Amino acid sequence: MKHQLLFTLLALGILGCIESNSANAQDYRMRRTNSVGHWVMNIENEGHFYNADDSVFHPRFPGAYWQNPQGGIDTLIFGGGIWIAAKRRVAGQLQAAVSYSYEPNRAFDIFVPGSTINDGIYGDTSQPARERYKVYRSTDQTLPVWPVRLTSTGPHYIDDVSQRVSAGPPFVVGDEDLFAIYKDSDPNQYLATNTLLAAGVEVRSQLSFWRTGHGADVVIVRNEIIHTAADTLFDPVVGLALDGDINKPDDDRLQGVSNEAVHGAVFYTDQSTTDPYLGVVMLSGQHNSHRQDAGLTTLKYWNINEDPVNDTDRFNFLTSGAWDSRTSAVGDARLLMASASHEMLLGFDTLYFDYALYAVPSSGKPALDPTDSARVLHFAEEISNDYGTGKLSHLNGVPMQGSVSSFSVYPNPARDWTTVTLSSQKSEIVRLFDIMGREVGDFVSQSGRANIDLRGLATGSYFLRVPGESSAAVIDHLH
């Protein structure tokens, strides 16, 4: 069966489905589905994907599917996610180790639901564990509230519910975001086998969706990978693997698309002139505040019968340095985009790894006509540019007047001053953050208005937050 051969890894569970019913919502293996935009994707808190054999979901859609604005529904992704790999010292020897959420040959996953503190045992189904292991949606109104807060040091998950409000305002990238936490499997198993990457490795994944504009066809995936053990890891590598299915699994192809700044790939089928294209672009390779972004170091296509079968093979796969760009053969195509580094990963350090998935309707021309190839690359460039400049909100196509339900900002862009107008007449504290999540000012409204002083700030984009709002206005500051 295909689900026994999935080459998926950790952190992300994507698939077309209906919302889990109330019985399954109480399961500690919980899943949630986005409800805005053209994509229908599912993230669950254990790490591996569900497929057509999972009776909870509609059997017609085994993976993530896209609602084509030209009409119809197209399956574009069977499954995907990330691997985390490195060499660690075992008995005086460096040994390759890989963490993943779904091992394709044994249908075995290393990751389990978990909170960001090491307080849950493997298979913990208690009610407190279910509360910790939830998959959150940014529009959730039930407690515990949306757990990613925009703190003074950037967006962070706050495990202690009582501390969330004081930690900072909610951090939302798209019109709707899904957020989940995974952790490496039982530390006792890690100690017994000495083969896993690290006891208690934790991953926080955030998937962002937009309601309108180009954003309706985009999913931004941000991953925070936390190494919670003390051992040093050598030659760390993080990679995205994706099994794209453009309606059918056995007629797909892959092609690299790139320019000087953007490197991506596109799934397509040459059996049809009407099926859409699935684009993939890495937005940032493994990085953090004290290590340089390694960028894309491996771009590899492969077929179903080429899956690596052990940790050494997987590590070599990720670090091969392959750079496939020519059109792949027709078949069950898969994609690997990896970022490897020779900089050691010290204990208790954190890595970040972000990428985007997007769909492009076919123009009706032959498969990946040069015009279509240019459209796919242009879309990748737009996403990458907006990500790099902190202006992902521009993807929704709404003029940047700062309108966010109960408040508006004018003028925007602005030079020295801008004014926030609120629907509420009571006094509110309006906070301004830079693109790194650092608060750069707070302003008190009077009679429903707050004047925002931009003098002394560097040119660029800033996020403006109002209490009670799940979204932020983006202010473009000019000199």
Secondary structure by P-SEA (a helix, b strand, c coil): cccccccccccbbbbbccccccccccccbbbbbbcccccbbbbcccccccccccccccccccccccccccccccccccccbbbbbbbbbcccbbbbbbbbccccccccccccccccccccccccccaaaaaaaccccccccccccccccccccccccccccccccccccccccccbbbbbccccccaaaaaaccccccccbbbbbbbbbbcccccccbbbbbbbbbbcccccccbbbbbbbbbcccccccbbbbbbbbcccccbbbbbbcccccbbbbbbbbcccccccccccccccbbbbbccccccccaaaaaaaaaccccccccccccbbbbbbbbbbcccccccbbbbbbbccbbbbbcccccccaaaaaaaaaaaaaaaaaaaacccccccccccccccccccccccccccbbbbbbccccbbbbbbbcccccccbbbbbcccbbbbbcccccbbbbbbbcccccbbbbbbbcc
